[in-house]
Amino acid sequence: MNLSTSLGTYELSTPIIAASGTVGSVVDFSDVIDFSLYGAATAKSVAPEPWKGREPPRIAPVDTGMLNSIGIQNPGVVSWVGMYAADLAEIPTDIWGSAVAHDPNGFAAVVSAMDTAGVAAVEVNLSCPNLDGVPFALDAARSAEVVRCVRDATDLPVGAKLSSDARSISAVASAVAEAGADWVVVSNTVMGAGIDPETRRPLVSGLVGGYSGAPIRPIAIRSVLEVARDVPGLPIVGCGGASTSAHVIEFLLAGASAVALGSVHFKTPRIGKRIIKDLEKYMDRHGVVSISELIGAYEPW
Ligand SMILES: Cc1cc2nc3c(=O)[nH]c(=O)nc-3n(C[C@H](O)[C@H](O)[C@H](O)COP(=O)(O)O)c2cc1C
């Protein structure tokens, strides 16, 4: 049974990836999570300079999902490299750095610094819903400009993290692929908001935040289907509301080559172990020899 998959020429030992912002720096979670079960683990996004993030409240449960309005609190890339570079090699999977910035040159500066820290790939977070202004990922041309700048700054594989809030996620995916992205992550949180009737206060200080967890999975699956159909050949990391092996398989069947697990880590940090075990059982039951057989293999009615 072969659990390995690939994003173009980049190989992953398993199809599950830890999503950015849900396992800290990765190093911080290495005592709790067995990262050897993951094909890769993505660190929390880092900016060119320190950001203090938004005021509390930053996180709120909403029905079966959650809202977050963290605003990418981070120490800035220079401190990040100093704090974590030495420990990254100890993690038993590939670490992906995640870059965020207000402009293309800022993204390039973060990626250049991360390149020296021993990350295996970089994710360009074009889709943070908690920054002022319109997220890059809602605009194909602006997204491509960032990716072009990052592409010039590194030889590492580059993934672009997109948003299902885009009017056409396929148009953004196509633009970033042309600009040099090796794969796309489909997708980040969906923009959402909530208000407490008792206090009349918004649930998160930023008013609008990122909605994640189970309820966004159908939206993410729809986005994966669209990108797989419209930009054939562009590798996809599915992301949004996955918490079981069945969800991982659903993303693969829709056309993703790997699947990032996010909010589920807050409730069940050791979820990777169960998912891998259940994936193996499914493959056994369905006579699937290699996980790659499942990619895009849904049967239309
Ligand atoms: C508290 C929190 C913090 C997050 N921080 C980041 C981040 O720094 N960078 C990023 O690209 N995505 C970030 N995300 C988005 C997740 O990586 C993921 O794309 C999103 O939550 C959807 O997946 P899920 O429904 O499985 O959680 C964050 C999500 C949550 C809930």
The ligand as a MOL file (V3000), in Angstrom:
LIG
                    3D

  0  0  0     0  0            999 V3000
M  V30 BEGIN CTAB
M  V30 COUNTS 31 33 0 0 0
M  V30 BEGIN ATOM
M  V30 1 C -6.8350 30.1590 14.5340 0
M  V30 2 C -6.4540 30.0380 13.0880 0
M  V30 3 C -5.2840 30.6390 12.6370 0
M  V30 4 C -4.9120 30.5580 11.2920 0
M  V30 5 N -3.7600 31.1530 10.8860 0
M  V30 6 C -3.3750 31.0280 9.5780 0
M  V30 7 C -2.1500 31.5740 9.1290 0
M  V30 8 O -1.3740 32.1670 9.8840 0
M  V30 9 N -1.8280 31.4330 7.8240 0
M  V30 10 C -2.6340 30.7720 6.9230 0
M  V30 11 O -2.2830 30.6550 5.7430 0
M  V30 12 N -3.7930 30.2100 7.3440 0
M  V30 13 C -4.1740 30.3260 8.6290 0
M  V30 14 N -5.3390 29.7480 9.0420 0
M  V30 15 C -6.2070 29.0360 8.0640 0
M  V30 16 C -5.9770 27.5300 8.0900 0
M  V30 17 O -4.6640 27.1990 7.7030 0
M  V30 18 C -6.9680 26.8140 7.1410 0
M  V30 19 O -6.6970 27.2390 5.8260 0
M  V30 20 C -8.4220 27.1510 7.4570 0
M  V30 21 O -8.6450 27.1520 8.8540 0
M  V30 22 C -9.3950 26.1770 6.7710 0
M  V30 23 O -9.1570 24.8530 7.1770 0
M  V30 24 P -9.9510 24.1460 8.3940 0
M  V30 25 O -11.4000 24.3500 8.1240 0
M  V30 26 O -9.5170 22.7160 8.3120 0
M  V30 27 O -9.5140 24.8120 9.6380 0
M  V30 28 C -5.7340 29.8320 10.3890 0
M  V30 29 C -6.8950 29.2140 10.8480 0
M  V30 30 C -7.2720 29.3010 12.1810 0
M  V30 31 C -8.5390 28.6310 12.6230 0
M  V30 END ATOM
M  V30 BEGIN BOND
M  V30 1 1 1 2
M  V30 2 1 2 3
M  V30 3 2 2 30
M  V30 4 2 3 4
M  V30 5 1 4 5
M  V30 6 1 4 28
M  V30 7 2 5 6
M  V30 8 1 6 7
M  V30 9 1 6 13
M  V30 10 2 7 8
M  V30 11 1 7 9
M  V30 12 1 9 10
M  V30 13 2 10 11
M  V30 14 1 10 12
M  V30 15 2 12 13
M  V30 16 1 13 14
M  V30 17 1 14 15
M  V30 18 1 14 28
M  V30 19 1 15 16
M  V30 20 1 16 17
M  V30 21 1 16 18
M  V30 22 1 18 19
M  V30 23 1 18 20
M  V30 24 1 20 21
M  V30 25 1 20 22
M  V30 26 1 22 23
M  V30 27 1 23 24
M  V30 28 2 24 25
M  V30 29 1 24 26
M  V30 30 1 24 27
M  V30 31 2 28 29
M  V30 32 1 29 30
M  V30 33 1 30 31
M  V30 END BOND
M  V30 END CTAB
M  END
